Amino acid sequence: MMALDWGPLLISLRLAVVTTLILLVIGLPLAYGLAFSKRRWNFLLESMVSLPLVLPPTVLGFYLLLLFSSQSFMGHFLEKYFGVKVVFSFTGLVVGSVLFSLPFMVNPVKAAFQSFPARLLEASYALGRSKRETFFQVLLPNVRPAVLSGIVMSFAHTLGEFGVVLMLGGNIPGETRVASLAIYSEVENLNYGQAHMYAGVLVCVSMLILGVFYFLNRRAVQIF
């Protein structure tokens, strides 16, 4: 039996970690804004955030490929002035994964924010806490299960992503070949044994992630 090349799996794990951290940073304030803002055009932003849920991954990947290609204004600008190449690079994988997994972070947290009792927020403000203090000391601790759900779902979704990473990152060994692309390549070459090994590792990792999530989520619900 051939030895398993761990490179694609490590790239997938690295991509999932980086993407999840970025989504955590941008997803929490975005979810807060969508939950509490009263602006009329919020529905447009909500639609844009949730669009990847109904849009084929190849469609999103195709338009990102056009947007960030060296021939486009955006791609040329980033390469010339910042030295950043998005297409067919790990950076491209991150950009595509962040956009495609965004609703998995934002939507559950937004729903938790919206269901949080308004009287508790008003009580916090009445006690002299600022909006920032209320967010970190009152609101965020009480929606911890939703935040954990967003983290796990974003991580797991990124780990198994195929269409967007293929379109935007290509299938470059050692750089953009993630585990899902490695499985596809092995199947194309009729190397079913190698494909089974990659798929088996992903199944085990996914089961472990979900098991830990449901365990921690049950503990969090019991505590709160």
N, C-alpha and C positions, 0 to 999 in steps of 0.2 A: 504494500500500500504506500502510495506517495505521501510524503510529509506535507502537512497543511501549511500554506503560506499565510501567516498571521497578519501580513501587511494590510489587506483590505479590511479585516476585522478591527484592527487598531485605528485605521483611518475612520471607520464608521463610529467607533466609540469616541474618538477625538471630536469628530463632527457633531455628534449628539451632545457632548458635554458643552462645547463652545456655543452651539445653537441654543441650548437650554438656558445657559447663563445670560446670553444676550436677550432672549425672550423674557426672562425674569426681570431684567432691568427695564425693558421698554414696555412689557406687557402689563405690569401692575399699575403704572400711572395711566396707561391707555385705558385699561379696564375701569379705573376710578373715574376718568373723564367721561367715558361713555355711560357709566352708571348714574352719575350725578349732574352732568351738564344738561341744561334745559334748551340748548340751541336747536333750532329747527332742522338744521342740516345734519344732525347726528345720525339720522338713519342712513345717510350716504356713507358716512365713515363706518358704521356698523356693517353695511353691505360690503364694503371693500375689505374689511377685516375677515368676514366670513366667506368671501368669494372662493378661496381655495378649497372649501368644503364641497363645492359643487362643480368647480372648474377642473377639467382633466389636467393632470400634472404636466403633460407635454405641452399644453397650451400656455401655461404659465412659464414653463421653461423656454419655450420658443420666443415669447415676447421679451423675456429677460435676456436671452441670447442676442436678440436684435438691439436691445437697449444698451448693452454693455460691450458689444463687439468693437473691435478696433476701428471699424469704419464709421461707427456712430459718433455723434458729438459727445455723449456721456463717456463712452469707453475711451475715446481719444483724449478727452480732458483728464480723466483719471490717470491714464498711463503717462501722459506728457508732464503733468504738473505734480502728481503724487507718486508716480512710479507704481501704481496699483493696477494689476491686470486681473480682471474679474473672470473673463471667459477662460475655460479650461485651466482652472487653478483651484486650490483649496478655498481661496477667498470666494470664488464663485459658488462653491458648494455651500458655504456658510450663508451667503446672500439668499440663494434660492431656498435653503432649508428654513431660514428665519421667516421669510415671507409665506412659505407653504405651511409651516407649523404654527403661525401666529394665532389662528382661531382656537387652537387647542390650549393655548395659555390664556388668552383674553376672555373667551366666552364663559368658562366656568367661574372665573374670578369675578367677572362682571355680574353674573347671576347672583353670586353670593353677596356682593356689595348691594345690589338692588333689594335683596330680601332682608338685609340687616335692619333692625328696628330704628326708625328715624328718631324716636324719643331718646335712645341711648346716645346718639350723636349730639342731639340738642342738650342733653344733660352734661356731656363732656364740654361743650362750648360754654354752658352756663357756669361751669366750675373754673373757667378761665383758660382752658387748654386751647392752643391754636389748632388750625386745621392740620398742620404737619404732626403735631403731638397726638391729636386725635387719630390720625391715620395709623401711626406706628404703635400707639399705646392702647388704642381701643378697637379700631376697625380691623387692622391686619391680624392681630392674635385671634380674633373671633372668626375669621374666614380661613384659618390655617388649613383645614381639610381641602377647601377649594384650591388654594395655592399649591398644595401638595399634588392634587389631581392634575393641575395644569403642568407642573414640572414633570411628572411621570408621563403624562400623555404626550407632551412635547418631545421628551427624550425618546420614548418608544416609537413615536411616529417618524422622527428623524432617523432613527436607527434602521428602519425598514424602507426608507424612501428610495424610489427608483427613477421615476420619470423626470423629475426636475433636475436631479443630479446628473443624469445622463445627458440631458439637453444642454445644461449650462457648464458642467464640469468635464464632460467627456468620459472616457474610460482609460485614463492614463495610469499605468501600473506605478505604484509607489507614490502617487500624488493625488489622483482623484478617483481611483478604482476602489469604491466602497464595497462592502460585503454583498449587497444586493446585485451590484454589477458583476462581481466575481462569480456569483451563482449563474447569472445569465450567460457570461462568457464560457463557463465550464459546460453548461447545457448545450450551447451552440457547438462546442467542440466534442460533444458526446462523452464528456468526462463526468459521468453521473456520480461516480464515487466521490470526487472532489466537491461536486455540487452538494451532495448529501452532507458532507462534513461541514461546509459553510452553513448550510441551512440548519443543521442540527445545533451548531453553536448559537445561531441567532434565536432558535426556538428556546434553548435553555436560558439564554440571557434574558429574553423577553418574559419568560415565565418567572424568573427570579425577580425581575423588576416589578412585575405585576403583583407577585406574592408579597414582596416587601411593602408595596404601596397599599394593598388592601389591609395588611396587618397594621401599618402605621395609621392608616385612615380610621380603622376601627378603634384604635387606641385614642386617637384625637377626638373622635365623636363621643367616646365614653367619658373623656376628661371634661369636654366642654358641654 
